[in-house]
Amino acid sequence: SSNVCAMKVASHLTREDAENVVNLFHLVKPYNIIPGEQAGILPNFYYPINRMFATIGQGIAVNALNLANGYAALATDNLVKPHIIRKVVNPLGQVIYHENVDIINKDIYPKSTIDWLHYALEQVVEQGTGTAAKSKHFTIAGKTGTSQIFNFKTGHYSWRKVVAVFAGFFPVSNPRFSAVIVAYDPHPKNGALAWGGSVSAPYFRELVDRISFYYAIKPDKMASK
């Protein structure tokens, strides 16, 4: 989780590269499936400095649904339009409504790239900044994020208030679920620093525990070793 590294990588990106990533993962336009969805905010990628700062969360804003669905796309290599209801079944067991799968972008990256990203994001949880999300039973891929909150009244970023985020998917061996945990201006009771890895990552692990129990998902941790 290195700002210097992220900005160095971004320094090699063109305006077209940055805009292509945003469009491939549908990070700005709302899906308009739930009330209150907000469009994302992007800087002008014509300027190299904006491309660099965007990699560390400065000058850019993405809503949680778009981010979660972006991670789902990383998990499956397909960007699918999210929906609230998959199907409706009547008391007789008959399916009276079924939502069609709408694939927006298919085969986003080559398999070798997707495999590398899965490995890198899994290592974030296994031995990086996201170890608080680590599960004993399931492989988890994810990324921590801690961004300063922008004050629209003053036109500056706050030095004290942050948004702590953990975004990811699981199981890595056969991705089925993606989620984003967002804590706005958190104040940990134990006095710990408000980082995505310390504030939001533990809740992702708890979510994994609850979902895996509800859906009776077979643990894959041993199979991945």
C-alpha positions in Angstrom: 0.0 0.0 0.0 2.6 2.5 -1.2 1.5 5.9 -2.5 5.0 6.4 -4.0 4.7 3.1 -5.9 1.2 3.8 -7.2 2.2 7.3 -8.4 5.3 6.0 -10.2 3.2 3.4 -12.0 0.6 6.1 -12.9 3.4 8.3 -14.3 3.7 5.7 -17.1 0.0 5.9 -18.0 -1.5 8.0 -20.8 -4.7 9.8 -20.6 -6.3 7.0 -22.7 -4.9 4.4 -20.3 -6.6 6.0 -17.3 -9.9 6.6 -19.1 -9.9 3.0 -20.4 -9.6 1.6 -16.9 -12.5 3.8 -15.7 -14.7 2.7 -18.6 -13.8 -1.0 -18.5 -14.9 -1.2 -14.8 -17.8 1.2 -15.1 -16.5 3.2 -12.2 -18.2 6.6 -12.8 -21.7 6.1 -14.3 -24.3 5.0 -11.8 -26.2 1.7 -12.5 -29.5 3.3 -11.3 -30.8 0.2 -9.6 -31.0 1.6 -6.0 -32.2 5.0 -4.7 -29.5 7.5 -4.0 -26.8 6.3 -6.4 -24.4 9.1 -7.2 -22.2 9.4 -10.3 -18.5 9.2 -9.7 -16.2 12.2 -9.9 -13.1 12.2 -12.1 -10.4 14.7 -12.6 -9.2 15.8 -16.1 -6.9 13.0 -17.0 -5.2 15.2 -19.6 -2.9 16.4 -16.9 -0.3 13.8 -15.7 -0.5 15.0 -12.1 -4.2 14.2 -12.0 -3.6 10.7 -13.2 -0.9 10.2 -10.5 -3.0 11.6 -7.6 -6.1 9.6 -8.7 -4.2 6.4 -7.9 -4.1 7.4 -4.2 -7.7 8.6 -4.0 -7.1 12.3 -4.6 -9.4 14.1 -7.0 -11.5 11.1 -7.7 -14.6 9.6 -6.1 -16.4 6.3 -6.8 -19.6 5.1 -5.1 -19.5 1.8 -3.1 -21.7 -0.2 -5.6 -19.5 0.6 -8.5 -16.4 -0.2 -6.6 -17.8 -3.6 -5.3 -18.9 -4.5 -8.9 -15.5 -3.5 -10.2 -14.0 -6.0 -7.8 -16.5 -8.6 -8.9 -15.2 -7.9 -12.5 -11.6 -8.5 -11.3 -12.8 -11.7 -9.7 -14.5 -13.2 -12.8 -12.9 -11.2 -15.6 -16.5 -10.2 -16.6 -18.3 -7.0 -15.7 -22.0 -7.8 -15.1 -24.7 -5.3 -14.4 -25.7 -5.8 -10.7 -29.3 -6.4 -9.7 -31.3 -6.6 -6.5 -33.5 -9.6 -7.2 -32.1 -12.7 -9.0 -35.4 -14.6 -9.1 -38.8 -14.9 -7.5 -40.3 -18.3 -6.7 -43.9 -18.8 -5.7 -45.1 -21.2 -3.0 -45.4 -24.0 -5.6 -41.7 -23.8 -6.3 -42.3 -22.2 -9.7 -40.0 -19.4 -10.9 -42.2 -16.5 -11.8 -39.5 -14.0 -12.4 -35.8 -14.3 -13.3 -33.4 -11.5 -13.9 -31.3 -11.9 -17.1 -27.6 -11.7 -16.8 -26.4 -8.6 -18.6 -22.7 -8.7 -19.3 -21.3 -5.2 -19.9 -17.7 -6.1 -20.6 -16.4 -9.7 -21.2 -12.9 -11.0 -20.9 -11.5 -7.7 -19.6 -7.9 -8.8 -19.3 -5.9 -11.8 -20.4 -6.0 -14.8 -18.0 -2.4 -14.3 -17.0 -3.1 -10.7 -15.9 -6.2 -11.8 -14.0 -4.3 -14.6 -12.3 -1.5 -12.2 -11.3 -4.0 -9.7 -9.9 -5.7 -12.5 -7.9 -2.4 -13.5 -6.4 -1.4 -9.9 -5.6 -4.7 -9.1 -3.9 -4.6 -12.4 -2.0 -1.1 -11.5 -0.7 -2.5 -8.2 0.6 -4.7 -10.2 2.9 -2.2 -13.0 3.7 0.8 -10.8 4.6 0.1 -7.2 3.6 -2.0 -4.3 4.9 -5.2 -6.4 4.9 -4.2 -9.1 7.3 -7.2 -8.2 9.6 -9.4 -9.6 6.9 -7.6 -12.9 6.8 -9.7 -16.0 7.3 -8.6 -19.4 8.6 -10.8 -21.2 6.2 -11.1 -19.2 3.0 -8.8 -17.4 0.6 -9.6 -13.8 0.3 -8.4 -11.2 -2.2 -8.7 -7.5 -1.4 -7.2 -4.1 -0.9 -7.2 -1.6 1.9 -7.7 2.1 1.2 -7.5 5.2 3.4 -8.4 8.5 1.8 -8.7 12.0 3.1 -12.2 13.5 3.1 -12.6 16.6 0.9 -14.2 19.6 2.4 -16.3 21.3 -0.3 -16.7 24.4 1.8 -13.0 25.1 2.2 -11.9 23.4 -1.1 -9.2 21.4 0.8 -8.7 17.8 2.0 -9.0 17.2 5.7 -5.8 16.2 7.6 -7.9 14.5 10.3 -11.0 13.0 8.7 -10.7 10.0 6.4 -12.7 7.3 4.6 -11.4 3.8 5.6 -12.2 1.1 3.0 -11.6 -2.5 2.4 -12.8 -4.0 -0.9 -12.4 -7.6 -2.1 -13.8 -10.9 -3.1 -13.8 -14.6 -2.0 -13.0 -17.5 -2.4 -10.0 -16.7 -4.6 -10.1 -20.3 -6.0 -13.6 -19.9 -7.2 -14.9 -16.3 -6.7 -18.5 -16.0 -5.7 -18.9 -12.9 -3.6 -17.5 -9.4 -3.7 -18.0 -6.6 -1.2 -16.8 -3.2 0.0 -16.7 -2.1 3.6 -16.7 1.7 4.0 -16.2 3.6 7.2 -16.7 7.4 6.9 -14.7 9.4 9.4 -14.2 6.5 11.9 -13.1 6.9 15.5 -11.8 3.6 16.8 -12.5 3.3 20.5 -9.1 1.8 21.3 -7.4 4.8 20.0 -5.9 3.0 17.0 -5.3 4.8 13.8 -8.2 4.9 11.4 -6.8 2.9 8.4 -8.8 0.8 6.0 -6.7 -2.2 7.2 -7.5 -1.7 10.8 -11.1 -0.4 10.7 -12.8 -2.0 7.7 -10.9 -5.2 7.0 -12.1 -7.0 10.2 -15.7 -6.4 9.1 -15.0 -8.0 5.8 -13.7 -11.1 7.5 -16.8 -11.2 9.6 -18.9 -10.9 6.4 -17.0 -13.8 4.9 -17.7 -15.9 8.0 -21.5 -15.1 7.9 -21.9 -15.6 4.1 -19.9 -18.8 4.0 -22.0 -20.2 6.8 -25.3 -19.2 5.3 -24.5 -20.6 1.8 -22.6 -23.6 3.2 -19.5 -22.8 1.2 -16.8 -25.4 1.4 -13.5 -24.0 2.8 -10.7 -23.7 0.2 -7.8 -22.6 2.3 -6.1 -26.0 2.3 -6.7 -26.5 -1.4 -4.9 -23.3 -2.2 -1.7 -24.3 -0.4 
